[in-house]
Amino acid sequence: MRDGAGARNPSRPTVRATPPANRLEGTRAAEPRLPKQRGLRGQGALLGASSTLPPRSYNSGNALTTPAFAKEARWTKEMEIVPEGKNFRLVTEDELPALADFLVQYMPESLKFQQTIQTYLNNKVWDFHFYVAKNWPEDPICLHFPGCTSTPNNLTYESVTVFCPSERVELVDLLSTEDILLDLSQPLYLNFTHEAIVNRFEKYYEAHDKIAGDVYVCDNPPEDTSADELPPDVELVRLQPEHMKAVHDLYPASDIECREVFEKLVAELPAYGIFVEGKLAAWMVQSYYGAMFSMQTRPEFRRKGYGIYLARRLTKEVAARGYKPFVVIRPENDASRSLYSKLGFEKRFRTVRAVLHPR
């Protein structure tokens, strides 16, 4: 596995942040309180606390002892995770269920981030590292690194996913001085992110290669009768890892998502293909962020209506697993918008994918 883009290197020591027992004690009455999570291990399970984090040292192996050392160590092979930045701190795995619950109040804007936590906890498709603001939950902004699974240098902190409520978009400014987690002199890669967040980033960065995508959500999945309606020589079957080379080769965003993540997705999450006389003709996969994505049809099999069968099947299965079915559709893609509208998907908000270059 490649080093840095979510892959673990067994020869490299991993730095984990262990919270002190009183780190997250107490909540403010005015703030929404996070419910206790069943089956949480260890302490610090409630992320809704308002206590201030004390300065800490991390003294395990190649220890982080100061923020300055953290910044240097981030770019070396000795370090895999930075436990604390200038404005953000690492969320322990024990805290992730509470973070996911907290984000529900910000639906649908938080959907992509919240379901990334869900797939991480349920399936660990990719090795993400989640952070919250040190003044959480008063400052409800959270991050995960990497933000996508393939970048030019395959560095964990080269891409990021950011969520904060659009009415608190000023919280994005915390990243403008976050020089421990980020190298502020280098480009930063964003997968589909709420357009208000991207617009705020543009105070400090120039956004290149921008692609808009509208989030469509399905609240009431339709009945799945796909298998009953297919012609005799056409099959709808679960995809296997060996099919992923063909899938990734035709995936339009293969520059930001690596083939390896497709192989992991198909092993853990719903993924279906249409086979015509034994040949893979069309396919669709559930992503690590919960969306149904990568619907592709080989050119010779287009205009045969296979997409509706795939979308109906995947929508039903994604919902049955406890996820909210959603897709990201480019504004100019009338065909996809029409297809998903037939299945009950409705537009909720716009996102943008971009490469941010420092001004």
Secondary structure, 3 states (H helix, E strand, C coil): CCCCCCCCCCCCCCCCCCCCCCCCCCCCCCCCCCCCCCCCCCCCCCCCCCCCCCCCCECCCCCECCHHHHHHHHCCCCCCCCCECCCEEECCHHHHHHHHHHHHHHCCCCHHHHHHHHHHHHHCCCCCEEEEECCCCCCCCEEEECCCCCCCCCCHHHECEEECCHHHHHHHHHHHHCCCCCCCCCCEEEEEEEHHHHHHHCCCEEEEEEEEEEEEEECCCCCCCHHHHCCCCEEEEECCHHHHHHHHHHCCCCCCCCHHHHHHHHHHCCEEEEEECCEEEEEEEECCCCCEEEEEECHHHCCCCHHHHHHHHHHHHHHHCCCCCEEEECCCCHHHHHHHHHCCEEEEEEEEEEEEEEC
